[in-house]
Amino acid sequence: MKFCDAEKLRDPRIATHAAFAAIAAFALPGPLLADSSVNVEAGARVAHAVTRGNCLACHAMPSDPTAVTSTNIGPPLVAMKARFPDREKLRAQLWNAGAANANTVMPPFGKNRILSRDEIEQLIDYLYTL
């Protein structure tokens, strides 16, 4: 098995993408990566907790085997990075969903201080794994 196909690297677009990927892989410090996994775990706790995010009251999370629910009030939380490639848009949705849809039943988690800013960031980190 080849590690790298030198012929493909002659294409400047592929070479550029490969270079950026290599730089990104080695430029990120270890603690940042560790903090991300900690945030994902904390975000999962926020999402699942009845006293915090309580996302399972309205949303299914089919890719998380620990997220057990039979609800279908809100859309299933799947492919969240594809649905919200702009992190700010997902943050705005969690902060105050009513700003984008006045008829929503989703609570304004940030606006009404149901969740802290840190909890919303943790929740976003978790949702991006779904």
N, C-alpha and C positions, 0 to 999 in steps of 0.2 A: 504494500500500500504506500502510495506517495504522500509525503507530508505536504508538499507544495508542487503544483504544476507550473513549471517555469514558463511554459508557453502562454498560459493564461495571464501571467503577470506582465506580459508585454502589452496587454491592453491597459492603457493609462487609467481607465475608470476602475478596473479591478485592482490594479496596483495601488491606487489612491485609497480605496476602501480597505485593502489589506494593511496598508501602512497605518491608517487611523485606528484600525482594530488592534494592531500590535501595540501602538502607543497607549491606547486606552487601557489595555489589559495590564500593562506594567506601570502606568502612571497612578492608578488608584491605590491609595494606601490601604493596608490591611484593616485598620480599625474602622474605616468608612464602610468597608464591606461587612464587617461584623455588626456594625450598628444597623445596617440595613436589615439583616436577618432578625435582630432584636426588635426593630420597628415592625417588621412583618408579624412577628409573634404577638407583640403588643397590640397591633392593629386587629389581628384575629380575635384577641380577647375583647377588644372594644366592640367589634362587629357582632360577636356572639352573646355578649352580656345583656341580659334583659334590662339591667339598670343603667346601661350606657348607650351604645349604638342601637342595639336590638334589631339589627338588619334582618334577622331571620323571621321577624314578625310579618314582613311583607315580601322579602326576596328569597328566592332559591339560589343556592350557590353550588351547582352540580359538580364543579371540579374540586370542591373541598369536602372530603368524606366525613369531616367532623361537624359540618354544618347541616344538621338534620332538620328539615322542615317540610311541610306539605302545602305551604302557602303559594299563592300566585297573584297577590294584590299588586305588587310592583314587578317590573321586568326582572328576569333572572340576571344575576350578576356574573356574566361570562364575558370573556374577551375584553376585559375592561381597558387594557392599554390600547386596543384597536378602536374601541368605542370612544375613548377619551384620550387621544394621543397628547393633547395639551393638558398637562397636570393642573393648570390654573382653572380650566373649565370644570374638571371633576371637583376641585376644591370649592368652586363657586356653587356647584350643585349641592354639595354637602353643607356648605355654609348656609345657603338660603335657596332651596329649590323653587320656592314661590317666585323668585325674581325672573326665572325663565318660563315658568308655567304657573299662572295664578290659580289654576284649578287643581294643583297637586295636593295630595294628602301626605306627602313626605314632610316630616318635621324640619324646621330650619335649625339644624344642629348647632351651627356656629352662632347665628344671629340671636338665638334664644339661650345661648350658653349651655346647651345640653351637653356638648362636648367642648373641650378646650382646643386651642389651636394645635397643641402637640398631639392630642388624640386624633384630630382630623388628619394630620400629617401621617400618623401611624396607620390610620384606617386607609388612607390612599395607598401607602406602601403595600398593605395587605391586599387591597382590591386589585392592584396591578399584578398580583400573582394569579388572579382568577382568570 
